[in-house]
Amino acid sequence: MDRQIKRTGPSLILTEAMLRRPRRRADTSNDHQEYLGEKRRGLTRTRQKLRHRYTLTPACSLPSDYSRESVRSNSREQGSTDSGKRLRFFDNYVMSPMQTLVSDRMRTETERDAKGVADARKMLDVAYGWLEEQLTPQAWASGSTFSLADCSAAPALFYADWVHPVGDQFPGVLAYRGRVLARPSVARVVDEARPFRKLFPQGAPDRD
């Protein structure tokens, strides 16, 4: 399940770039394997194209690759320093503690890490509070344009709210999460993964 969560960001970025790809839903195990194969081939082609156009260092990831490849007007904002900081914020302070909580759900009762869980919940509360102060109505993570930071926020906040609900004390974060989930590319990725929610540790909530 952790691997599936980690792959959501790259999948979302590719979907954002390829919204005209024929829509399909994986309804059976065979279809799902075929679908995953298409995703892998699409990712491989993207990386090959980028390697041909640019000199990439081993530290480069799909988000930075996509930022370089993008020729749309908002690519400047996607590559901005502020967007990069926000992207790392969601990775380090929302995604990481969220995965701690998810991983703990997969352990037996004797293997549970009570202190680790408490620390992760505290970190999420602090992250929600900081984000609440930074967001403004109708704004994306780094301003008025959807950016790579929002691609990072989507899976992080999507799952974080499942294991540690944002709550009404952070209305700005809840509103921002709603805007992100309403983004066509995000909504599509969420919908395509809907048949597999039963695999989420201890079950997924009946929402989103």
Backbone bond lengths (Angstrom), bond angles and torsions (degrees), N, CA, C in turn:
res aa  C-N    CA-C-N  psi(-1)  N-CA   C-N-CA  omega(-1)  CA-C   N-CA-C  phi
1 M - - - 1.465 - - 1.525 110.92 -
2 D 1.366 116.83 -37.19 1.460 120.27 178.23 1.523 110.95 -59.85
3 R 1.343 115.89 -40.17 1.461 119.55 179.65 1.529 110.88 -63.84
4 Q 1.343 115.19 -40.41 1.465 118.83 179.35 1.517 111.04 -61.99
5 I 1.352 117.00 -41.53 1.459 120.84 178.78 1.516 110.70 -63.99
6 K 1.340 117.38 -43.04 1.457 120.98 -178.20 1.525 111.71 -65.43
7 R 1.337 117.16 -28.18 1.467 120.26 -178.35 1.520 112.43 -83.50
8 T 1.325 117.51 -9.21 1.457 119.93 -176.40 1.511 111.48 -63.13
9 G 1.344 117.88 -41.53 1.461 121.02 -179.15 1.515 112.87 -59.22
10 P 1.362 118.69 -56.09 1.465 119.66 176.71 1.519 112.99 -57.36
11 S 1.335 117.45 -39.36 1.465 120.23 178.62 1.513 110.39 -62.10
12 L 1.326 116.83 -41.30 1.453 121.24 179.39 1.518 111.30 -64.91
13 I 1.339 116.94 -41.85 1.461 120.45 -179.28 1.522 110.30 -63.14
14 L 1.328 116.76 -44.08 1.460 119.76 178.27 1.521 111.11 -63.97
15 T 1.318 117.02 -39.45 1.464 120.53 179.62 1.508 110.81 -66.47
16 E 1.336 116.94 -39.78 1.463 120.70 177.25 1.517 110.74 -59.31
17 A 1.336 116.63 -35.57 1.463 121.30 -177.97 1.518 113.07 -83.81
18 M 1.341 116.79 -19.04 1.463 119.79 -173.88 1.519 111.27 -129.25
19 L 1.320 117.55 50.14 1.458 121.30 -177.34 1.526 112.43 -65.28
20 R 1.331 117.49 -17.36 1.461 119.35 -178.92 1.520 112.14 -86.98
21 R 1.321 117.25 0.82 1.467 120.02 177.09 1.525 109.16 -62.94
22 P 1.336 119.00 137.80 1.474 120.74 -179.24 1.521 111.34 -53.08
23 R 1.306 116.25 131.79 1.460 122.51 -177.87 1.529 110.31 -75.92
24 R 1.337 115.47 138.43 1.450 119.90 177.14 1.518 108.90 -155.00
25 R 1.300 115.02 156.84 1.466 121.19 177.72 1.531 108.32 -122.66
26 A 1.320 116.26 137.11 1.450 120.41 178.15 1.524 108.93 -86.73
27 D 1.345 116.83 108.65 1.453 120.56 -175.19 1.527 113.25 -100.70
28 T 1.320 117.54 -20.48 1.456 120.14 -179.97 1.517 109.04 -127.10
29 S 1.331 116.17 167.66 1.460 120.06 -179.26 1.523 111.06 -62.35
30 N 1.347 117.35 -38.80 1.459 120.09 179.25 1.515 110.97 -65.67
31 D 1.347 115.99 -43.86 1.456 119.49 178.24 1.522 110.15 -62.50
32 H 1.333 116.36 -38.17 1.459 119.69 -178.53 1.522 110.67 -64.52
33 Q 1.335 117.46 -42.09 1.460 120.21 178.68 1.524 111.04 -64.26
34 E 1.336 116.18 -39.28 1.460 120.29 177.81 1.526 110.41 -64.72
35 Y 1.348 114.88 -41.22 1.471 120.39 179.06 1.518 110.81 -62.44
36 L 1.345 117.25 -44.53 1.456 120.89 178.98 1.522 110.92 -63.64
37 G 1.330 115.71 -36.87 1.458 119.07 177.09 1.517 111.89 -62.10
38 E 1.329 116.83 -40.37 1.461 120.67 177.55 1.522 110.83 -63.46
39 K 1.342 115.97 -40.44 1.460 119.97 178.58 1.528 110.84 -62.07
40 R 1.346 116.14 -44.52 1.457 119.89 -179.12 1.518 111.00 -64.14
41 R 1.329 116.39 -42.86 1.459 119.33 179.61 1.523 111.30 -64.54
42 G 1.358 116.08 -38.76 1.456 119.33 177.56 1.517 111.29 -63.77
43 L 1.341 116.98 -41.09 1.461 120.82 178.28 1.514 110.83 -65.04
44 T 1.341 117.30 -41.03 1.462 120.98 179.33 1.520 110.63 -63.07
45 R 1.336 117.71 -44.62 1.460 120.51 179.33 1.519 111.18 -62.28
46 T 1.346 116.53 -39.13 1.465 119.88 179.26 1.523 110.46 -63.30
47 R 1.323 117.38 -45.68 1.458 120.89 -179.45 1.531 111.08 -65.21
48 Q 1.340 117.58 -40.47 1.454 120.25 178.93 1.518 111.32 -62.59
49 K 1.332 116.52 -41.19 1.459 120.70 177.88 1.521 110.95 -62.30
50 L 1.329 115.41 -42.61 1.454 119.63 -178.68 1.523 111.56 -67.94
51 R 1.319 117.62 -40.06 1.461 120.46 178.60 1.522 111.33 -63.77
52 H 1.338 116.03 -32.87 1.452 120.18 177.74 1.532 111.21 -69.15
53 R 1.338 117.05 -36.02 1.455 121.65 -175.61 1.529 113.51 -87.27
54 Y 1.338 116.97 -30.27 1.456 120.28 -171.36 1.524 111.17 -132.59
55 T 1.307 115.42 158.36 1.450 121.89 171.16 1.518 107.09 -93.36
56 L 1.319 116.97 109.95 1.451 121.44 -174.67 1.525 109.89 -105.63
57 T 1.322 116.27 143.72 1.449 121.59 174.93 1.515 108.92 -88.68
58 P 1.348 117.34 160.28 1.467 118.93 -179.74 1.522 113.43 -59.63
59 A 1.338 117.58 -22.42 1.463 120.48 -177.59 1.519 112.61 -78.65
60 C 1.325 117.22 -9.21 1.461 119.53 -177.85 1.522 110.37 -65.49
61 S 1.331 116.02 142.61 1.458 122.16 178.85 1.511 108.05 -120.37
62 L 1.329 115.90 173.86 1.458 119.43 179.15 1.516 112.45 -58.17
63 P 1.358 120.14 -41.76 1.467 118.68 178.65 1.509 113.33 -57.88
64 S 1.357 117.89 -44.74 1.459 119.16 -179.27 1.516 110.54 -70.50
65 D 1.364 116.73 -34.88 1.456 119.76 176.43 1.525 110.43 -61.08
66 Y 1.325 115.53 -47.44 1.457 120.19 -178.56 1.514 110.90 -63.19
67 S 1.346 116.63 -36.76 1.454 120.61 179.30 1.520 110.46 -62.43
68 R 1.339 116.43 -39.82 1.462 119.78 178.84 1.521 111.33 -69.17
69 E 1.325 115.25 -37.90 1.463 119.26 -175.74 1.520 111.86 -73.08
70 S 1.330 116.84 -30.71 1.450 120.14 -173.20 1.516 111.44 -61.38
71 V 1.333 115.92 134.46 1.462 120.32 178.46 1.515 110.42 -117.04
72 R 1.334 116.01 8.82 1.447 119.05 -179.62 1.517 110.12 -79.32
73 S 1.316 116.32 165.43 1.452 121.35 -173.78 1.514 112.77 -62.90
74 N 1.332 117.43 -29.05 1.451 118.68 -177.17 1.514 112.92 -84.59
75 S 1.351 118.76 4.50 1.460 120.25 -179.41 1.516 111.12 -65.86
76 R 1.336 117.25 -29.60 1.464 119.11 178.17 1.518 109.93 -62.39
77 E 1.339 116.12 -42.10 1.451 119.51 179.64 1.514 110.97 -70.12
78 Q 1.316 117.28 -36.13 1.452 120.58 179.63 1.519 110.68 -63.01
79 G 1.308 117.62 -33.55 1.444 120.72 -179.01 1.511 113.08 -93.73
80 S 1.298 118.15 5.95 1.459 121.28 -176.47 1.516 110.99 -70.69
81 T 1.318 115.37 159.71 1.457 121.09 178.75 1.509 110.96 -61.92
82 D 1.335 117.18 -42.24 1.460 120.90 -178.58 1.516 110.93 -62.77
83 S 1.319 116.92 -42.52 1.462 120.58 179.43 1.520 110.43 -63.36
84 G 1.340 116.28 -39.59 1.455 120.22 179.03 1.514 112.08 -64.02
85 K 1.332 116.43 -39.69 1.466 120.35 178.70 1.523 110.39 -65.43
86 R 1.326 116.76 -42.83 1.462 119.79 -179.94 1.529 110.83 -66.44
87 L 1.355 116.36 -37.23 1.460 119.99 178.56 1.520 109.49 -60.11
88 R 1.347 116.64 -46.23 1.462 120.31 -179.99 1.525 111.03 -67.46
89 F 1.332 117.28 -31.47 1.464 119.97 177.86 1.521 110.37 -61.03
90 F 1.323 117.04 -48.55 1.463 119.98 -178.89 1.533 111.14 -65.70
91 D 1.329 116.75 -37.25 1.460 119.87 178.97 1.526 111.72 -66.18
92 N 1.341 116.28 -45.65 1.463 120.81 -171.49 1.523 114.33 -85.73
93 Y 1.338 116.75 -35.76 1.459 119.63 -170.51 1.532 114.77 -111.58
94 V 1.312 117.11 -4.76 1.470 120.12 174.21 1.530 109.67 -121.28
95 M 1.316 116.72 -54.08 1.463 120.18 -178.44 1.523 112.30 -63.56
96 S 1.326 117.96 -44.89 1.469 120.66 -176.50 1.533 112.73 -63.11
97 P 1.354 119.11 -52.94 1.467 117.61 178.04 1.532 112.62 -64.89
98 M 1.333 117.08 -32.15 1.463 119.26 177.07 1.526 110.20 -61.44
99 Q 1.334 117.11 -42.38 1.457 119.75 -179.70 1.520 111.67 -68.84
100 T 1.335 117.09 -28.49 1.461 119.71 173.91 1.526 110.25 -61.30
101 L 1.336 116.06 -43.60 1.463 120.64 179.76 1.524 111.42 -67.50
102 V 1.322 116.99 -40.85 1.464 120.52 179.45 1.526 110.27 -65.34
103 S 1.339 116.12 -43.71 1.471 119.74 -179.15 1.522 111.13 -63.12
104 D 1.331 116.93 -37.53 1.459 119.91 -179.81 1.522 111.36 -65.40
105 R 1.334 116.80 -30.34 1.465 120.26 178.05 1.518 111.56 -66.08
106 M 1.322 116.72 -22.54 1.460 121.50 -176.57 1.526 112.19 -89.15
107 R 1.321 117.65 -3.49 1.462 121.41 -179.17 1.519 111.06 -91.56
108 T 1.318 114.51 160.51 1.456 119.50 173.42 1.521 108.50 -75.10
109 E 1.324 116.16 166.38 1.464 120.46 -178.32 1.519 112.09 -58.10
110 T 1.309 117.98 -36.81 1.462 120.99 -178.33 1.522 112.86 -75.57
111 E 1.337 116.79 -15.83 1.471 120.54 -178.68 1.524 112.61 -100.59
112 R 1.319 117.67 0.13 1.458 120.96 -176.07 1.525 110.94 -64.18
113 D 1.344 114.82 145.99 1.465 121.76 -179.12 1.524 108.49 -112.53
114 A 1.321 116.19 89.22 1.464 120.49 -175.14 1.519 111.81 -62.83
115 K 1.317 117.69 -42.73 1.468 119.98 -178.93 1.519 110.92 -67.99
116 G 1.336 116.32 -41.05 1.462 119.17 178.57 1.515 111.84 -61.85
117 V 1.328 116.19 -39.42 1.467 121.10 178.12 1.528 110.49 -65.84
118 A 1.338 116.73 -44.50 1.462 120.37 -179.99 1.521 110.94 -62.34
119 D 1.341 116.57 -41.88 1.467 120.70 178.93 1.527 111.07 -64.72
120 A 1.338 116.09 -39.38 1.466 120.10 -179.94 1.522 110.71 -66.10
121 R 1.316 117.59 -40.94 1.467 120.77 178.38 1.529 110.65 -65.30
122 K 1.319 116.24 -39.71 1.465 119.75 178.25 1.525 110.60 -64.03
123 M 1.336 116.64 -41.74 1.457 120.21 178.68 1.527 111.08 -63.30
124 L 1.317 117.32 -39.48 1.462 120.27 178.44 1.521 111.10 -65.68
125 D 1.317 117.58 -39.63 1.463 120.40 177.64 1.530 110.83 -61.97
126 V 1.330 115.67 -42.59 1.469 119.93 178.04 1.526 110.16 -64.50
127 A 1.348 116.71 -42.07 1.466 120.87 -179.99 1.523 110.92 -64.64
128 Y 1.339 117.12 -42.60 1.462 120.35 177.43 1.528 110.39 -60.73
129 G 1.335 116.30 -42.54 1.461 119.93 -179.32 1.515 112.51 -64.95
130 W 1.335 116.00 -41.99 1.469 119.43 178.84 1.524 110.57 -64.98
131 L 1.329 115.62 -43.49 1.463 119.94 -179.08 1.518 110.88 -65.14
132 E 1.320 116.97 -36.80 1.463 121.07 178.00 1.525 111.00 -57.81
133 E 1.327 116.94 -38.08 1.463 121.10 -179.48 1.522 112.26 -74.36
134 Q 1.336 117.13 -26.24 1.464 121.14 -174.36 1.523 113.07 -87.30
135 L 1.319 116.80 -30.22 1.462 120.29 -174.11 1.519 111.86 -81.11
136 T 1.306 115.24 147.76 1.461 122.35 172.88 1.516 107.86 -123.10
137 P 1.332 118.82 154.55 1.465 120.91 -178.93 1.532 112.33 -54.29
138 Q 1.317 114.86 135.60 1.464 123.20 177.33 1.522 113.77 68.93
139 A 1.339 118.62 6.43 1.462 121.14 179.85 1.521 111.13 -93.72
140 W 1.328 115.92 151.18 1.452 121.28 171.79 1.522 107.88 -89.28
141 A 1.312 117.31 -177.62 1.469 121.16 -172.60 1.522 112.40 -60.00
142 S 1.338 116.96 -36.07 1.461 119.92 -176.10 1.520 113.17 -118.20
143 G 1.315 117.76 19.69 1.456 119.63 178.94 1.510 112.06 138.90
144 S 1.318 114.59 -143.78 1.463 120.17 -173.54 1.526 113.55 -90.80
145 T 1.347 117.94 -2.89 1.460 121.39 -175.70 1.522 110.81 -122.10
146 F 1.312 117.02 138.29 1.458 122.75 176.05 1.524 109.08 -62.52
147 S 1.336 116.28 129.07 1.462 120.32 -173.88 1.520 110.69 -134.40
148 L 1.347 115.54 -176.44 1.449 120.74 178.02 1.523 111.70 -62.44
149 A 1.326 116.55 -29.11 1.463 119.55 177.01 1.527 110.67 -61.08
150 D 1.326 116.80 -36.84 1.466 120.45 177.98 1.529 111.15 -71.22
151 C 1.340 116.83 -31.24 1.467 120.01 175.19 1.528 109.81 -65.17
152 S 1.329 115.95 -34.10 1.464 120.16 176.52 1.521 111.19 -74.15
153 A 1.333 115.95 -36.59 1.470 120.44 -178.68 1.520 111.93 -68.19
154 A 1.330 117.65 -34.20 1.466 120.97 -173.18 1.525 113.18 -55.91
155 P 1.344 120.05 -59.75 1.471 118.53 -179.38 1.525 112.44 -69.06
156 A 1.352 116.64 -32.83 1.459 119.87 -178.48 1.526 111.48 -63.05
157 L 1.333 116.98 -52.50 1.462 120.51 -179.01 1.527 112.01 -74.18
158 F 1.310 116.66 -30.83 1.468 120.01 179.30 1.524 110.23 -58.35
159 Y 1.337 116.49 -52.58 1.455 120.40 -177.97 1.525 112.65 -80.22
160 A 1.327 117.48 -33.42 1.468 119.96 -179.41 1.525 111.05 -59.93
161 D 1.315 116.71 -40.12 1.459 120.19 -179.88 1.529 111.56 -68.76
162 W 1.315 116.70 -22.09 1.465 120.23 176.34 1.528 111.05 -72.41
163 V 1.334 116.75 -42.36 1.473 120.03 -173.82 1.525 112.89 -95.67
164 H 1.344 116.60 -20.79 1.468 121.10 177.54 1.529 106.91 -148.44
165 P 1.335 117.81 84.27 1.462 122.34 -172.47 1.528 113.12 -49.91
166 V 1.333 114.78 138.80 1.468 120.99 179.78 1.530 110.12 -60.87
167 G 1.315 116.74 -46.71 1.462 120.61 176.65 1.513 113.54 85.94
168 D 1.320 115.00 162.51 1.461 121.13 -176.88 1.519 113.43 -70.84
169 Q 1.343 117.45 -13.71 1.461 118.93 179.91 1.522 112.35 -73.49
170 F 1.352 116.61 -9.08 1.466 121.34 177.78 1.533 108.93 -125.53
171 P 1.331 117.81 67.20 1.478 120.21 -176.48 1.521 113.17 -62.24
172 G 1.329 116.63 -32.89 1.464 119.41 179.47 1.514 111.92 -65.82
173 V 1.324 116.42 -39.49 1.465 120.66 178.90 1.527 110.10 -68.14
174 L 1.336 116.82 -41.11 1.459 120.26 177.79 1.528 110.93 -61.78
175 A 1.336 115.88 -43.00 1.472 119.54 -179.93 1.521 110.67 -65.43
176 Y 1.326 116.72 -40.78 1.467 120.73 179.36 1.529 110.10 -65.00
177 R 1.334 117.01 -43.79 1.462 120.10 177.25 1.525 110.44 -58.24
178 G 1.326 116.47 -40.42 1.459 119.77 178.11 1.515 112.33 -63.51
179 R 1.344 116.77 -40.18 1.472 120.37 179.07 1.528 110.53 -65.14
180 V 1.330 115.52 -41.50 1.463 119.38 -179.62 1.529 110.57 -64.27
181 L 1.335 116.67 -44.83 1.465 119.87 -178.73 1.524 112.53 -68.45
182 A 1.339 116.32 -21.43 1.462 120.06 178.30 1.527 112.11 -84.21
183 R 1.320 117.13 -11.30 1.460 120.04 177.37 1.529 109.20 -60.72
184 P 1.334 119.47 131.74 1.470 120.46 -174.77 1.520 114.61 -52.36
185 S 1.321 117.52 -43.11 1.464 119.32 -178.97 1.520 111.13 -66.29
186 V 1.338 117.00 -39.83 1.460 120.88 179.38 1.528 110.27 -67.85
187 A 1.328 115.68 -46.16 1.464 119.86 179.89 1.519 111.00 -59.07
188 R 1.308 116.64 -36.44 1.464 120.22 -179.33 1.528 111.04 -68.09
189 V 1.344 116.85 -45.16 1.459 120.57 179.10 1.530 110.13 -62.24
190 V 1.328 116.96 -43.26 1.464 121.32 178.93 1.525 110.41 -61.73
191 D 1.320 117.15 -43.73 1.459 121.07 -177.64 1.520 111.73 -67.30
192 E 1.346 116.71 -38.64 1.462 119.85 -179.72 1.523 112.00 -66.56
193 A 1.328 116.78 -27.92 1.468 120.24 -179.50 1.523 112.85 -91.13
194 R 1.329 116.80 -2.26 1.466 120.16 -174.96 1.532 113.71 -57.24
195 P 1.343 119.73 -38.27 1.475 118.80 -178.81 1.531 113.80 -63.34
196 F 1.326 117.56 -14.53 1.456 120.56 -174.18 1.527 112.90 -107.84
197 R 1.319 117.71 12.80 1.457 120.59 -179.65 1.522 112.73 -64.11
198 K 1.294 116.93 -25.96 1.464 120.25 -179.56 1.524 111.20 -63.21
199 L 1.335 117.25 -17.37 1.461 121.17 179.85 1.521 112.37 -81.49
200 F 1.335 117.49 -11.10 1.456 119.77 -179.41 1.525 109.21 -65.68
201 P 1.352 118.39 131.65 1.465 121.03 -176.83 1.531 112.73 -52.78
202 Q 1.299 115.87 127.92 1.465 124.86 -178.60 1.532 113.02 64.63
203 G 1.314 116.47 15.28 1.454 121.27 175.72 1.516 114.12 85.47
204 A 1.313 114.95 150.91 1.471 121.27 178.58 1.522 109.61 -95.32
205 P 1.341 117.41 148.93 1.481 119.49 177.24 1.524 110.44 -66.94
206 D 1.309 115.81 155.55 1.461 121.94 -177.75 1.520 110.25 -85.93
207 R 1.330 115.56 66.00 1.460 121.80 179.00 1.524 109.50 -160.58
208 D 1.330 116.30 -179.43 1.462 122.93 -177.49 1.520 110.56 61.18
